[in-house]
Amino acid sequence: MSHPTLALGATALFAAGCVWYLPAAAALRAGADRPYSHRITAASCLTFWGTPALLAVLLLTPLPWAVLGAVTAAGALTAAALLVVARLQRTREQHEESERWTTLRSTLPTTTPLTEPRPDPVRPQLAFVLYLLPGNIVASVLAATVLLTADSLTRQGAITVTMTAVGISAASLALAGNRAQSIRRH
């Protein structure tokens, strides 16, 4: 595939991610109103979705494939590292909150019961990710197959496989959203 075609695909991917990176940008703008772990997660999201935007620009230049792959890997690894840091920070914040509840319980008389809000057994976010990942993994494998075998595929074959990957990804997104919404309602 030519660089301009891939640039168009990267631009479409970036545009499709707006449902994730626009709320993340708003969370970062909120600053101290959001927990620190939430802001780190938002930075991870912006890094992840900003990588296709950067690639779209770089694909319009005559850079070799190795450089483009390195930029993609750097963006993905940076986003993953930020996500790990955010999870660790979230664990610390939950531990501090637990200690506050323990302190609060010990200062109250024993006749006043104080209960914490119980977490949902299945969080909608977890259900969303669990339903979204399999379809997107299959779509990514199909897209990688098209990229790796672009010379041996006919144009019609490449278009068919690419559209199948897009369809699988869209169906996965719709199913994940529907499942998360139904869990949120219950």
ChimeraX attribute file (.defattr): number of C-alpha atoms within 10 A of each C-alpha:
attribute: neighborCount
match mode: 1-to-1
recipient: residues
	/A:1	13
	/A:2	9
	/A:3	16
	/A:4	15
	/A:5	13
	/A:6	16
	/A:7	20
	/A:8	15
	/A:9	15
	/A:10	20
	/A:11	18
	/A:12	14
	/A:13	15
	/A:14	20
	/A:15	14
	/A:16	12
	/A:17	17
	/A:18	13
	/A:19	9
	/A:20	13
	/A:21	22
	/A:22	14
	/A:23	14
	/A:24	21
	/A:25	15
	/A:26	12
	/A:27	20
	/A:28	20
	/A:29	12
	/A:30	12
	/A:31	12
	/A:32	10
	/A:33	10
	/A:34	12
	/A:35	14
	/A:36	16
	/A:37	20
	/A:38	19
	/A:39	22
	/A:40	23
	/A:41	24
	/A:42	25
	/A:43	21
	/A:44	26
	/A:45	22
	/A:46	21
	/A:47	20
	/A:48	23
	/A:49	21
	/A:50	18
	/A:51	19
	/A:52	23
	/A:53	18
	/A:54	18
	/A:55	22
	/A:56	24
	/A:57	14
	/A:58	18
	/A:59	21
	/A:60	15
	/A:61	11
	/A:62	8
	/A:63	11
	/A:64	10
	/A:65	11
	/A:66	9
	/A:67	11
	/A:68	16
	/A:69	12
	/A:70	11
	/A:71	17
	/A:72	17
	/A:73	13
	/A:74	15
	/A:75	21
	/A:76	18
	/A:77	15
	/A:78	16
	/A:79	24
	/A:80	17
	/A:81	13
	/A:82	21
	/A:83	20
	/A:84	15
	/A:85	16
	/A:86	21
	/A:87	16
	/A:88	13
	/A:89	18
	/A:90	18
	/A:91	13
	/A:92	13
	/A:93	15
	/A:94	12
	/A:95	12
	/A:96	12
	/A:97	12
	/A:98	13
	/A:99	12
	/A:100	12
	/A:101	14
	/A:102	11
	/A:103	11
	/A:104	11
	/A:105	15
	/A:106	10
	/A:107	8
	/A:108	11
	/A:109	8
	/A:110	9
	/A:111	6
	/A:112	8
	/A:113	8
	/A:114	11
	/A:115	8
	/A:116	7
	/A:117	6
	/A:118	6
	/A:119	7
	/A:120	10
	/A:121	7
	/A:122	11
	/A:123	12
	/A:124	19
	/A:125	15
	/A:126	12
	/A:127	18
	/A:128	21
	/A:129	14
	/A:130	14
	/A:131	19
	/A:132	21
	/A:133	15
	/A:134	14
	/A:135	22
	/A:136	19
	/A:137	14
	/A:138	15
	/A:139	23
	/A:140	17
	/A:141	13
	/A:142	20
	/A:143	19
	/A:144	14
	/A:145	15
	/A:146	21
	/A:147	15
	/A:148	12
	/A:149	13
	/A:150	15
	/A:151	11
	/A:152	10
	/A:153	15
	/A:154	11
	/A:155	11
	/A:156	9
	/A:157	13
	/A:158	21
	/A:159	13
	/A:160	13
	/A:161	17
	/A:162	20
	/A:163	15
	/A:164	15
	/A:165	23
	/A:166	18
	/A:167	14
	/A:168	20
	/A:169	21
	/A:170	16
	/A:171	15
	/A:172	21
	/A:173	19
	/A:174	15
	/A:175	16
	/A:176	23
	/A:177	19
	/A:178	15
	/A:179	18
	/A:180	21
	/A:181	15
	/A:182	11
	/A:183	17
	/A:184	14
	/A:185	7
	/A:186	6
